[in-house]
Amino acid sequence: MRLPDLPSRNTLVHLAKGLVLGQLLAVCNTGTGVTSQILTDKIKVNIPTTQSFLTYLTLCCTYGIFHLYKHGISRLLSKSGAWCIFLAVTDFVATFVTVKAYQYTSLVSVQLLDCASIPTIMILSFLLFRVRYRPLHYLAVTICLSGVVALVFVDSHSTTSLPYSALIPLL
């Protein structure tokens, strides 16, 4: 019986880059959450649009300029460009609501919302766009959902209660 071939060096480098960038994104996301909680609790400042503005400005400058260079203005004004603008606005509003949620509840509850977004997006993309996923994707969602269960457990045993904590499911 022959052993399977090892992945090539390029494949391993590509996988390592993706893993490192994913972890960096997770650290940035957690930093945003912690910063939002500190601003809301300690300093009594609630500025969700301003907190998200730099992120979206960076994305707009980076990918907007790249898109205009590669495809020109005509594609941006087409039907697919309008769809992308709609998705960008939807994402901005979702981020706004997530950051705004720190005013009404704890860090753990908002992180719970963030964790639940990945399986929700997978379900919606399957239903709306007929995206097919590999078994590894389902394993990753299972791990994500186990994190959601752990956060629900921690949040249910939390001793802190905020006056508007019942509003978090509505957000």
Buried (B, 14 or more C-beta within 10 A) or exposed (E): EEEEEEEEEEEEEEEEEEEEEEEEEEEEEEEBBEEBBEBBBEEEEBEBEEBBEEEBEEEEEEEEEEBEEEEEEEBBEEEEBEEBEEEBEEEBEEBBEBBBBBBBBBBBBBBBBBBBEBBEEBEEEEEEEEEEEEEEEEEBBEEBBEBBEEBBEBBEEEEEEBEEBEEBEEB
